[in-house]
């Protein structure tokens, strides 16, 4: 039994090649050697890009003027486009789900996907890296376009760093066990999605929507962009350097390769030409042409490149002649010191973050989180900083944090309400969050989930300050359907008789705490017009504030039921009050009939 | 000067500060619902029937008010406190918020019961109640019912509510009943020219203008000519309206409420601009060329460039904007303007109303700038 998926070399090298072979040759030697693998890679890469740049492009949404009840166009648009889960590739990254599940001590829905993928890996060991991983394919493209031309940073030989990915994996897992998720910083798919969201998404928005719509970049952006470029730039040292030596997601699959049912095998016909070692992108061929099973990604390029047809991919139980996995040459061993350093790193990261988490006091920075976010400590544990929510969010309401909350908060989403408010017709962030840091709550739940509370600054707010009439926040809140900001007459002049003088005073905004969900639309409008367009204010006069009592952060359960319970309580109180006062509310009292 | 007969006896007597609802829809034309005509007997029957029954929302609105409120509605302290004095509570909290109007009505009905032994208070409360039904809820049968109770025993309604009761009769479909009261009132000594306005609403342009001229002769030129301008504008007499509005700006009133003059002049200026930009916009009079203008959108100034060729709008282009959530408005609104060859009757884009309106306004301003 064999699992050869490569294109074997032509039987007769002297004969003219067939047309398909010639076409594949034109595409390149790796296409010719293993066309199926390259085709799968291409399809997976295109699929990833479509999911990321088209499915997560909310700007096709249009409100339906005929719709009865509150608008839902942003949510509808995503649902219509999402024929495959937009976050599918993130769900497939096993390190993401394993690390978050360990850290949160809870089942994470994407674990199922990871398990399924690892099961497939029994037959296709590390096939994710060789076939599916869009970061790997992107690195291939960079290596092909740039790496081939720039040779000055090429390195030869190895060192302790050839096992860096295992040390990183150990760091991530130890940190997870201590409740801190580091996988988002180093796991393959989050690295890619974050890189794209910070580097390419602004170009997409700027080019298709207008450059004024690209939010200003912050420190968090620069760090992530630099990291992403570094990952791609590693290819200048050696092709697929990241995948071979650094990527901890790949390390998960490499460890799983211990359970593999199939592997590469070199048979006696080998002429020791060295082409397999040369063409292998994963450094999986030893000096004696045998296989490093943990490194092999089953791409089978070597099989197609072998002029002698000596390489086969067979079941592990195949005992026929060959040298499938005998250790013949000295290899760089995994170092205990490396794991020690990894553990220390994890502990350092954990204690560093605990400082932040422990400092949840009043002076600590409290960001406004997306609707449906679980309680803050769990949120920080579950969020892998993949950036999917930023991409799915219309008008960049969600933006990445820098170091306002320390390292712990880096790249986590916060509601930048001065830039844009959270639309009542959208619950996209939760729909695309791969870990459940933002729960996938339906639209009607989202509309009652409080993420913060609008607070009016009475010293600066134009009507309160007695400067001029302004009802931007009130109008905006009514338009969004919340009706949570109402008026109060302020600064009324009184005449000699104690009567209010007509046309004196201003209508000023009052936030109704039991209706405000903290969407931030009021803040957006105040900032856009009074601060930026008219220059009347230096700082926005109504601001969303999060924190205890101002937001609902439910790890589970329904926001609607929460609201209903509150309503019932209020009605009860009213009933009591009415009983006490004995208030009679007849429309036409008897004495007037 | 305000005529003694029109001095109010209650707080809420002054016009309530009603918020503007939504953005100004300068360009849309709303069709007037067909007027129902009623005989005097029918109007009386309607007021008696509806006025005696609770409105349909009655049971769904809870009786709610601050615990600190002084239900006896005693005279206000020196210090303004809208959580204690009923008048101040109505003025500051109920009037400005449409969501609280029905609550306000409930409170006033409750106050009737609480203060039933004080006839003077009952009158004051019934007047406030009628004013709320009239000015806020636009429930004219009930407003008329309660005002009739206030004026019970009088041959003619007394006080500031007379004009408003007249308007109720007009709204309920009987002009004669309204005219009867207005004729009894005679000249317009109201602060904002309410008598003139009602004559104008009823279509009696000559009568309205005569009253306005009489008022102007008394020295209240600002409010008189403003009212006259409004009368003419409503009747479609734009040049005459412009002339009156100009008089608001140019003539110095000798007998006006000082504080009102700047506001009346601002209103006159706004009306002149609106007439110029919307009411009298005539494409045939716009010279060929490209005109630019701007208007405040959702997130800053929005600029348009409008090209006119032989009396036709050839193109409307949004050249610069700061909008983020504009949906299809940037293309849809201009193409509607071109298709209709007008800035009136354009459907605003759902979800991007403010952007659409900014495009319409800027286009109208650009075209007005090109009028010969």
Interface residues (C-beta under 8 A of the other chain):
Chain A: X61 X62 X63 X64 X65 X71 X73 X210 X212 X213 X394 X395 X420 X423 X471 X474 X475 X478 X479 X483 X486 X487 X488 X489 X490 X492 X494 X498 X499 X500 X501 X502 X503 X504 X505 X507 X525 X528 X529 X532 X533 X574 X578 X583 X584 X585 X586 X587 X588 X589 X591 X592 X593
Chain B: X11 X14 X15 X17 X19 X20 X22 X23 X52 X53 X54 X55 X58 X62 X63 X64 X75 X76 X78 X80 X82 X88 X91 X92 X93 X95 X96 X97 X99 X100 X106 X109 X110 X112 X113 X116 X122 X149 X191 X259 X260 X263 X296 X298 X299 X300 X301 X321 X322 X324 X325 X327 X328 X350 X351 X353
